[in-house]
Amino acid sequence: MEGIPPMSERLSDEERYARGMRTRREVLGDAHVDRAEARKDGFTADFQDLITRYAWGDVWDRPGLDRRTRSCVTLTALVAGGHLDELAMHVRAALRNGLTPDEIGEVLLQTAIYCGVPAANSAFAVAQRVLGEQE
């Protein structure tokens, strides 16, 4: 995006971490983030810092796409990569970002064509379980 400097040029590491933690909590919910933070130890601390600053503080907070669109892209990428544990978390996040269950189903239906029917079948099973938990 022309004219918008990268966030890394505008924010300090501490500011990116704070912004990332705010966005992470808004998208994933306090309970999820609190559980992840409670599991953090010396081995995983650097990784948690990295995803908080870069994934949540930089990428998820960029102005170029709204969170609904970012959720659609994320769901698709997770199906393509076969990352079903992360998919469950991001189905919940997609709901928080305003996608309806029907829209999530449409995203997963689209993945059947571009990511493969077996991947979409697994994704539908995960999403069905998650959506059932939400009711």
N, C-alpha and C positions, 0 to 999 in steps of 0.2 A: 504494500500500500504506500504509494508515493506520498512523501511529506510527513509520514508518521515514523519517528525514530523507533528502533526496536526498544522494547521495555527495558532490556538489560542496559541500555544507555541512559535511561531516565530514572531508574530506581537503584538504590543500594541493595546489597544482598539481604540486609535485614528488612528493608521495605518489601522486596519481592517475596521473602518468606512470609511476612505478615499478610500481604495481599493473597498469596497462595493459600495460606491457612484459612483465610476468610472464604475464598472461593471454594476450596475443598470442602469446608463445612456446609456452605450453601448448597453445593451440588450433591454431596454424599450424605450429609446429615451429621449432626454432632455425635450421635451414638457410634456410628461407624468410625469416625475420625478418632474419637476417644479410645475405642478398642485398638485401633492401629497404633496410636501413641502409647498406650499401655504396654503393647508388645515390643515397642522399640527398645533396643539394647545397643551395646557398643558395636556389635556386628552389623546391625541394620540402620543405625542412626544416620550415616552418611547417605544411604539410599533414600531414606525418608526425607531428608533435607533436600536432596536433589529433586525428587518428584514434587515436593511442596513448592520449591522455588521455580522450577522450570515448567513442569506440566501444569500445575495449578496457578502459579504466580505469573507466568509468562504466556503460555499457549492458551489455556482456558479463559484467560482474562483479556485476550486481544479483542479489539473492536470489530474485526473483519467478519465474524460469524456470531450469530446469537447462540445461546446455550442449547436451544432445541436442535439447531442444525449440528452443533458440535456433538450432541448426544447421538444423532443419527449416524454421523461419520464414525464415532467411537464404537457404536454397536456393530456396524459393518466391519470395521477393522478387527474387532474381537472375534467375530464369527469367522472371518477369513483366516485368522491366526489360530483358531481352535482354543481360545483362552476362555473356557466356560466359567471358571470361578470369577474372573474379572467381568464376564458378561452378566452374571447375576447381579453383581454390584452396580453395573452401569444400566441395567434395566430399572433398578430402583432409582438411580440418578436421573434417567430419562423421564420417569414419572415426576420427579421433583422439578425437572426442567420444563414441565408442561406437556410432554407427549402423552397421548391417550394410549390405552392398551391397543386400540385398533391401529393407531399410527405405528406403534412398536411392531405389531404384526405385519404391517405393510413393509417396514424396513427389513424384517426377517424374510418375508416373501421375496423381496428384491435380492437378498443375499443368496437365495436358492439358485438364482440364475448366474450370478457372478462369482459366488464362492463355492457352489456345489450343493446338491440336494442333501447329502449326508451331513454336511456342516450346518445347513439350515435346520434339518431335522433335530439335531442335537440342541441347537439354539432355541428352537420352539419349545422343546422339553424344559430347558432351563427357564425360559421366560414364562411358560405356563405355571411352573412351580412358584416363581417369584410373584407373579400376578395373583395367584391363588392365596399366597401369604398376605397380600395387601388387602384382600377383601375382608 
